[in-house]
Every structure is written in C-alpha cells, then in structure tokens.
C-alpha cells in the first residue's frame, strides 16, 4: 500500500473517532473529510460526487414518504393490529413472523433490498406498538432476507453458483441453501437474545388487545381526507385507507417486477399526496433527512477510498498469501468490512467470492466447499444490518429511537465482522 492509501485509512479512523466523541452526525463530518482527502490525493471533485449513493438515499426517503401516508391514513394501525391479534399477545413471535415473510418474498426471486423495503416499515411499526427493541426486530427480519436471498431462484444464490462453477467447485444449491439458512437462523437467534428476546419470552400476553386507533405519530387526517371519508360507505375503511392500500399493493407489485424501489415509492406516495392534499411541508419534515445525510456522507468517503485503490490494494495483499485458511479469513474479513458500507451485497459478493473460491482449490470436498461458501456469503449478507447499508438504514428511518438503534446496530455488525471471518478460518 502507498503512503497516501495508508493516510486515507488513518484519516477515516480519526474522523470516526471525532464523530463519536463530539456526537456529530457521521455523514455530516465525512463529507468535508472526503473533500480534504480528495484535495490531498488530487482526486477530481467530479469523481467525488460520483461516489454519492443517490439510489440508496432515494430508496430510504421514498419508502419513508410512502409509509408516512400509510401511517397518516391510519392504515398502519390496521396492519399492525391484525399481526398483534394473530400473535395473541405472544410478542416474541412477531419478529419471526416478519422474518418468515421476508424470507418468502426473497425466496421467490425478489432482491433482499426490495423485500426489506416492503417488510421493515411494518416490522418497525409493530416494534413501536409492542415495545420491542428496534435492533431486535430489525436484525431478525434481516436474517429472513439472508435466508431467502440465497435460494436457487434469487440472484444472490445464482451468483455464488456461477462463481463456483467457473472455478470447478462442486456446488450443491440445496445443501448450500440449507447451510446458509442455518447460519442466518443462528445469527438471528443470537441477535434476538442480545437485544432483549428473553424479556419478550417472559412477557405476559395481552390476549391480542389493541391500542386505540389514533396514536402519537399516527397523524391527523387533513380536512380534504376527512371529507372524503364522510362520503364513504360504512364498509370499514376510509377513502384514504383504500387508496393507501392500493398504493402499497401497487408498490409491492412493481418492486417484485424489478422496478426501482425508491422512485416507485415516491411515485406512489406523491399520488396519495395529490389526491388527498395532505400537508406538504409536514410530509417533507417527517422524512429521515439525518439518516440520508449519514448514509450519503459515509458512502461518499468509501467511494473515494475505492477511487484511490485502497480496497483493491488490501485485496491484492490478501490474495498473495500462501496459506488458504489465512486467505479465506482475510478475504472474509475484508468482505464483511466492505459490506458494512456498500449498499449492494451482490457487488461485494462479486468482489470477494472469486478470491475465496480460488483459495479452496478444485480438490476440496464438495461438502466442505459448500459449507465454506455458505459461511463466506452469509458473513457478507448479514452486514445488511449495518446502519450504512440498506437494511440498517431502513431500520433507522422507521424507528423513533434512531440514536439507540444506530449504536446497537453498529456494535452488532462490528462483533459479527470479527467473529464470522474467524469461523471461515477454522473451516
């Protein structure tokens, strides 16, 4: 590594420490830090802007915009009420039900980011209503995405299969899926108990009793929406709720057909905004701008690191090792670190899988090879809980305790990034 590349890593650590010390939004401090580093490194400003995660920021804001309408219409209360009643007061089941739904959506072919955009807002509303820690609900739901994401019908699973086939590794899609699923379930269970699952298990059931329909944060219907509601029949749902339900179903359908998540959410939300003429300033104010700024600033800096060749240099150094176990450990550690900041897990898998597979050699037994592949890919996938990843960002955007959730998720992925690569070394 060059002196400039080492300086970039030291500068990153220093900026991160100052952010924690002064309680400054990490993205807010990362933007000027990236600018200073770019000037020192001679990187053009255009290249710096190219690293801004426009798609991810729009996804977070768009999903929040649409979900705000679902809350404003009080349709969210109906969703959550139905889930809570089905659980019959057993709140500990709710995270696993949401994880199962996420896994099913991913297993049939939807990208995990799309599935999480559908299920996390509902999951976070349930967590708020049932006093479930946001990190508990979020980490368990994300493990559902990890399970379904490596099914034979999902792009994640197909990418691993393709890489294995190209390097002569005997790949068993079913065994690989089961191994990866077992890993995701184990990680989910650890997260469940680390973030208060035992308290939920001991919690006495409430027999599915429901809170009043109007809650703090649920919103008050604007005059135009109330007028539309009065004109409605006595069937149950209001006009605003019917239209919100239609918008959500349309959003889910289009997302599963691979339409852009953020832009689709904005289009659906704006349709409701125009029809019911809700308060535009309030709608903008309720968007999670702090989360968007944090994600944008951090990934702007990471993009600069890629431009400077820092990540490539680290990968090249790891691939040059002679010990296959050390290579797997090193590349798994690098993959988990990158996955914390890279919004696309597919991109990280595409980066680290070829190096890891080559370290195995064609003589490795099929069972061992599939277990190693499952552990490596699973280690990268679980990093979706990072506050800087799509999953973690959606959790922060949809919870009322964002500061606590940020610390929980950051500590969680830091521990995973240390432990899981060590397991890859043992195999």
Buried (B, 14 or more C-beta within 10 A) or exposed (E): BEEBBEBBEEBBEEBBEEBEEEEEBBBBBBBEBBBEBBEEBEBEEEBBEEBBBEBBBBBBBBBBBBBBBBBBBBBBBBBBBEBBEEBEBBBBBBBBBBBBBBBBBBBEBBBBBBBBBBBBBBBBBBBBBBEBBBBBBBBBBBBBBBBBBBBEEBBBBBBBBEBBEEBEBEBBBEBBBBBBBBBBBEBBBBBBBBBBBEBBEEBEEBEBEBBEEEBEEBBEBBEBBBEBBEEBEEEEBBBBBBBBBEBBEBBBEBBBEEBBBBBBBBBBBBBBBEBBEBBEEEBEEBBBBBBBBBBBBBBBBBBBBBBBBBBEBBBEEBBEBEEBEEBBBBBBBBBBBBBBBBBBBBEBBEBBBBBBBBBBEEEBEEEEBBBBBBBBBBBBBBBBBBBBBBBBBBBBBBBEBBEEBBEBBBEBBBEBBEEBBEBBBEB
